[in-house]
Amino acid sequence: MFYIQVVRQRRGGKAPSTSKPSEVETRNEKSSKFAKTKTIEYISNTQQVYYLERRLFC
């Protein structure tokens, strides 16, 4: 979730006006993929920690 918010904030106004739309779209697509990957990784790690702690303390 955090990574998606960071990407959205970056999109806010940092795109240079002289860039071609295809370059900007490519960068946004890469940023979105990175954010999605990191979010999935974070969720997976959180679930794993929850599972391991539950086994440890229950």
Buried (B, 14 or more C-beta within 10 A) or exposed (E): EEBBEBBEEBBEEEBEEEEEEEEEEEBBEEBBEBBEEBBEEEEEEEEEEEEEEEEEEE
